[in-house]
Amino acid sequence: MKRGFVVTGLGLVLLAAAAGSASAQTVGADLALNSAYFWRGLSLSNKPVIQPDLYLTFGHKVTFTAGGWGNIELGKYDDPNNDLSEGAGTGAFNLTEFDWWGEFNLPAGIVTLTAGATGYIYPNDKDAVATAIANGAYYGLTSDNNTTEIYGKVALGVPLSPKFAIWYDVDKIKGAYMELSAGLPIHLTPVLPLQLGVLAGFSAGQGCEPDSAGVCQATDSWNFHDDGLTHVDVSASLPISAGAISITPNVHGIITSDDATKVSKPTESNAGFKFMVGVTLSWSKSLGASEKTE
C-alpha cells in the first residue's frame, strides 16, 4: 500500500498550524457492538463484531480531528457456506481492519464544510488468508488491499440535516463514492431523542470491469460491480445519556441495489434487504483550553 505519505504529511503541517491556534481540546472514544459489519452496503462480516474508535479534536474556528478505528471479529467465522469474514475466518477475536483518519471542519453559517483523509489497513496474515481461501473461504483482505481515500462533506444546519459526502480512492481503485443523507429527530421525551435517518450511496468509478461473462475478477481492485446506486440505508437510533457516557442502540435496514451489496453470505448473492442491530457506547472529555498563540 502507498500509506498516504503525501496526504499524511500535508495533514501534519495543517495539524501543526491548527494546534498553534487551538483554544480547546477534546478526547473521545466509541465502542460499538454490531450484529454484522456493513461498509457502504457491502457485507464485510455477517457475524457479530466489536468496533472501537479513539479520536482527538482541537481548534477554534477551524477544528481538526484525528483518530483510529478498528474492526474486531469475535468468532472464528470459517463456515464456507454461511460466513463472511475480512480475515477469511482465520481466528477468533481477530483485528481484521484498522483505519486511521483525520479531518478539518469549518462552520460557515448554516453550512459545515469537512475535508479529510483516511487510510484502510488490513493486518491479516497473507499466508493464513490464502490457505483459508484455498479451503473454501469466500474472501479475505490483506495488506495487498490497503488503500487511502481523501474526502469532502457538506452538511446543512436546516430541517432534516441534509448532507452530501464524497470519497476518492487515490491508491488502489482510483474512483469515487458518494452519499446523500438526511435525518429526522423525534423527541419521545425531553431526554429521549429518537433519530431516524436515510442514506443513499453511489459509486462513481469504484465499479469493476467485468469479463465477457459479466464476472468481476478478484485480481482487480474494485468495491462494487457497477457504477450508480449501490444501496439505501434506513436507520433508527436512540441516544441515552448516562453521565459522561452515551449509550446508543441502533438498527439499520439495507436495501441493496448493486450486485456486490446484494451478497449477504457465500451462498446468498441476491439479498434485496439486509438487517443489522447494534449498540454504541460513547465517551468524550474536554482537556481544557489553551492560550491562543500569536
C-alpha positions as CSV (number, residue, x, y, z in Angstrom):
1,M,0.0,0.0,0.0
2,K,1.0,3.6,-0.6
3,R,0.3,4.6,3.0
4,G,-0.8,8.1,2.1
5,F,2.6,9.7,2.9
6,V,1.8,12.8,0.9
7,V,-1.7,13.2,2.3
8,T,-0.5,12.5,5.8
9,G,2.4,14.9,5.5
10,L,0.2,17.7,4.4
11,G,-2.2,16.8,7.2
12,L,0.6,17.1,9.8
13,V,1.6,20.5,8.5
14,L,-2.0,21.7,8.7
15,L,-2.3,20.0,12.1
16,A,0.6,22.0,13.4
17,A,-0.9,25.2,12.2
18,A,-4.2,24.3,13.9
19,A,-2.5,23.4,17.1
20,G,-0.9,26.8,17.3
21,S,-4.2,28.5,17.5
22,A,-6.1,25.8,19.4
23,S,-8.4,27.1,22.2
24,A,-9.7,23.8,23.4
25,Q,-9.0,20.1,23.1
26,T,-11.3,17.1,23.4
27,V,-10.5,13.4,23.6
28,G,-13.2,10.9,22.8
29,A,-13.8,7.2,22.4
30,D,-16.6,5.0,21.0
31,L,-17.1,1.2,21.3
32,A,-19.7,-0.4,19.1
33,L,-21.1,-3.9,19.2
34,N,-22.8,-4.8,16.0
35,S,-24.5,-7.9,14.7
36,A,-22.6,-7.5,11.4
37,Y,-20.1,-5.2,9.6
38,F,-21.7,-3.3,6.7
39,W,-19.5,-0.9,4.8
40,R,-21.2,1.2,2.1
41,G,-23.8,-1.5,1.9
42,L,-21.3,-4.3,1.5
43,S,-21.3,-7.2,4.0
44,L,-17.7,-7.5,5.1
45,S,-18.6,-9.7,8.1
46,N,-22.1,-11.2,8.6
47,K,-21.5,-12.2,12.2
48,P,-21.0,-10.0,15.4
49,V,-18.1,-7.5,15.6
50,I,-16.7,-5.0,18.0
51,Q,-15.6,-1.7,16.6
52,P,-13.6,0.7,18.8
53,D,-12.7,4.2,17.8
54,L,-10.4,6.8,19.6
55,Y,-10.1,10.4,18.5
56,L,-8.7,13.8,19.5
57,T,-10.3,17.2,18.4
58,F,-8.8,20.6,18.9
59,G,-9.0,24.0,17.3
60,H,-11.2,27.2,17.5
61,K,-13.0,28.4,14.4
62,V,-11.5,25.6,12.4
63,T,-11.3,22.2,14.2
64,F,-9.1,19.3,13.4
65,T,-10.0,15.7,14.5
66,A,-7.6,12.7,14.2
67,G,-8.4,9.2,15.1
68,G,-8.1,5.5,14.7
69,W,-10.9,2.9,14.2
70,G,-10.8,-0.9,14.2
71,N,-13.0,-3.9,13.4
72,I,-12.6,-7.0,15.5
73,E,-14.4,-10.2,14.6
74,L,-15.5,-12.0,17.8
75,G,-15.6,-15.6,16.5
76,K,-13.7,-17.8,14.0
77,Y,-16.1,-17.2,11.1
78,D,-14.9,-20.1,8.9
79,D,-18.1,-21.8,7.7
80,P,-17.6,-21.6,3.9
81,N,-21.4,-21.8,3.3
82,N,-22.5,-19.1,5.8
83,D,-19.7,-16.9,7.0
84,L,-18.2,-13.7,5.6
85,S,-15.0,-12.6,7.2
86,E,-12.5,-9.9,6.4
87,G,-9.8,-12.2,7.8
88,A,-11.1,-15.2,5.9
89,G,-12.1,-16.8,9.2
90,T,-8.5,-17.4,10.3
91,G,-9.1,-16.7,14.0
92,A,-11.3,-15.6,16.9
93,F,-11.2,-12.1,18.4
94,N,-9.3,-11.0,15.3
95,L,-8.5,-7.4,14.4
96,T,-9.2,-7.6,10.7
97,E,-9.1,-3.9,9.8
98,F,-7.6,-0.7,11.2
99,D,-8.4,2.8,9.7
100,W,-6.5,6.0,10.5
101,W,-8.3,9.2,9.7
102,G,-8.0,13.0,10.0
103,E,-10.3,15.8,9.0
104,F,-10.8,19.6,9.2
105,N,-14.2,21.1,10.0
106,L,-15.2,24.7,9.2
107,P,-18.7,26.0,10.2
108,A,-19.9,28.8,7.9
109,G,-23.3,29.9,8.9
110,I,-25.8,27.1,8.4
111,V,-23.1,25.1,6.4
112,T,-20.4,22.9,7.8
113,L,-17.5,22.0,5.5
114,T,-15.3,19.0,6.1
115,A,-12.2,17.9,4.3
116,G,-10.1,14.9,5.3
117,A,-8.3,11.6,4.5
118,T,-8.5,8.1,5.7
119,G,-6.3,5.0,5.3
120,Y,-7.6,1.4,5.3
121,I,-5.2,-1.1,6.7
122,Y,-5.9,-4.9,6.7
123,P,-3.4,-6.6,9.1
124,N,-4.5,-10.2,8.3
125,D,-1.8,-12.8,7.7
126,K,-1.3,-13.3,3.9
127,D,-0.4,-17.0,4.1
128,A,-3.3,-17.8,6.5
129,V,-5.8,-16.0,4.3
130,A,-4.5,-17.7,1.2
131,T,-4.8,-21.1,2.8
132,A,-8.3,-20.3,4.1
133,I,-9.5,-19.2,0.6
134,A,-7.9,-22.3,-0.9
135,N,-10.0,-24.3,1.6
136,G,-13.3,-22.6,0.6
137,A,-13.4,-19.2,2.4
138,Y,-15.3,-16.7,0.4
139,Y,-12.7,-13.9,0.6
140,G,-10.1,-12.3,2.9
141,L,-8.4,-8.9,2.9
142,T,-4.6,-8.4,3.5
143,S,-2.1,-5.6,3.0
144,D,-2.5,-6.1,-0.7
145,N,-5.8,-4.4,-0.3
146,N,-4.6,-1.4,1.8
147,T,-5.6,1.9,0.3
148,T,-6.1,5.6,1.0
149,E,-9.0,7.9,0.3
150,I,-9.5,11.7,0.5
151,Y,-12.9,13.1,1.2
152,G,-15.1,16.1,1.5
153,K,-18.5,16.7,3.1
154,V,-21.1,19.5,3.1
155,A,-23.7,19.5,5.9
156,L,-26.6,21.9,6.2
157,G,-28.0,23.0,9.6
158,V,-31.6,23.1,8.4
159,P,-34.6,20.8,9.0
160,L,-33.7,17.1,8.0
161,S,-30.0,17.9,8.3
162,P,-29.1,17.1,4.6
163,K,-25.6,16.1,3.9
164,F,-23.5,15.3,0.8
165,A,-20.2,13.5,1.1
166,I,-17.7,12.2,-1.5
167,W,-14.7,10.0,-1.1
168,Y,-12.0,9.5,-3.8
169,D,-9.6,6.5,-3.6
170,V,-6.2,7.8,-4.5
171,D,-4.4,4.4,-4.3
172,K,-5.9,1.1,-5.3
173,I,-9.2,1.9,-7.0
174,K,-8.8,5.5,-8.1
175,G,-12.6,6.0,-8.2
176,A,-15.2,8.0,-6.2
177,Y,-18.0,7.0,-3.9
178,M,-20.8,9.5,-2.8
179,E,-23.5,9.6,-0.2
180,L,-26.6,11.7,0.2
181,S,-28.2,11.6,3.7
182,A,-30.8,13.2,5.9
183,G,-32.1,12.8,9.4
184,L,-35.2,13.5,11.4
185,P,-35.1,13.8,15.2
186,I,-38.3,12.8,17.1
187,H,-38.3,13.7,20.8
188,L,-40.1,10.9,22.5
189,T,-39.4,12.7,25.8
190,P,-37.2,15.7,26.6
191,V,-34.3,13.3,27.2
192,L,-35.0,10.6,24.6
193,P,-34.4,11.9,21.0
194,L,-35.1,9.2,18.6
195,Q,-33.1,9.8,15.4
196,L,-34.4,8.5,12.1
197,G,-32.1,8.5,9.1
198,V,-31.9,7.6,5.4
199,L,-28.7,7.4,3.3
200,A,-28.2,6.6,-0.4
201,G,-24.8,5.5,-1.7
202,F,-23.5,5.9,-5.2
203,S,-20.4,4.5,-7.0
204,A,-18.7,6.8,-9.5
205,G,-15.7,4.8,-10.6
206,Q,-15.4,2.2,-7.9
207,G,-17.2,-0.5,-10.0
208,C,-15.3,-3.3,-11.6
209,E,-14.6,-4.1,-15.3
210,P,-16.3,-7.4,-15.7
211,D,-15.1,-10.0,-18.2
212,S,-17.0,-11.3,-21.2
213,A,-19.2,-13.4,-18.8
214,G,-20.0,-10.4,-16.7
215,V,-17.8,-11.6,-13.8
216,C,-15.6,-9.2,-11.7
217,Q,-12.1,-10.6,-11.4
218,A,-10.6,-11.0,-7.9
219,T,-7.3,-9.8,-9.2
220,D,-8.7,-6.4,-10.0
221,S,-9.3,-3.6,-7.5
222,W,-13.0,-2.6,-7.1
223,N,-15.6,-2.2,-4.4
224,F,-18.8,-2.6,-6.4
225,H,-20.0,-4.4,-9.5
226,D,-21.4,-1.4,-11.3
227,D,-21.4,2.4,-11.0
228,G,-24.6,4.1,-9.9
229,L,-26.8,3.5,-6.8
230,T,-25.2,0.9,-4.5
231,H,-27.7,0.8,-1.6
232,V,-30.1,2.7,0.6
233,D,-29.6,2.6,4.4
234,V,-32.7,3.3,6.6
235,S,-31.8,3.6,10.3
236,A,-33.1,4.5,13.7
237,S,-31.1,5.3,16.8
238,L,-31.8,6.3,20.4
239,P,-29.0,8.1,22.3
240,I,-29.3,7.7,26.0
241,S,-27.1,9.8,28.3
242,A,-25.6,8.2,31.4
243,G,-23.3,10.8,32.9
244,A,-20.2,11.1,30.8
245,I,-21.2,8.1,28.6
246,S,-23.8,8.0,25.9
247,I,-25.4,4.6,25.1
248,T,-27.0,4.5,21.6
249,P,-29.0,1.4,20.5
250,N,-29.5,1.4,16.7
251,V,-31.0,-0.6,13.9
252,H,-30.2,-0.5,10.1
253,G,-32.1,-1.8,7.2
254,I,-30.0,-2.0,4.0
255,I,-31.9,-2.0,0.7
256,T,-29.4,-3.3,-1.8
257,S,-29.0,-2.3,-5.5
258,D,-25.6,-3.3,-6.7
259,D,-24.7,-7.0,-7.2
260,A,-21.8,-6.6,-4.7
261,T,-24.1,-5.2,-1.9
262,K,-26.6,-8.0,-2.6
263,V,-24.2,-10.6,-1.2
264,S,-25.1,-11.4,2.4
265,K,-23.3,-14.8,2.8
266,P,-21.2,-17.0,0.4
267,T,-24.3,-18.9,-0.7
268,E,-26.6,-15.8,-0.9
269,S,-25.8,-13.3,-3.7
270,N,-29.3,-11.8,-4.3
271,A,-30.3,-10.4,-0.9
272,G,-32.5,-7.4,-1.6
273,F,-32.6,-6.4,2.1
274,K,-30.2,-6.9,5.0
275,F,-30.6,-6.0,8.7
276,M,-28.2,-5.1,11.4
277,V,-28.7,-4.2,15.1
278,G,-26.1,-2.7,17.4
279,V,-25.3,-0.6,20.4
280,T,-22.6,2.1,20.7
281,L,-21.0,3.4,23.9
282,S,-19.5,6.9,23.5
283,W,-17.4,9.0,25.9
284,S,-15.7,12.4,25.5
285,K,-13.8,14.7,27.8
286,S,-12.6,18.3,27.4
287,L,-8.9,18.6,28.1
288,G,-9.2,22.3,28.9
289,A,-8.4,25.5,27.0
290,S,-5.0,26.7,25.9
291,E,-3.9,30.2,25.2
292,K,-4.0,31.3,21.6
293,T,-0.6,31.6,20.0
294,E,0.1,34.9,18.3
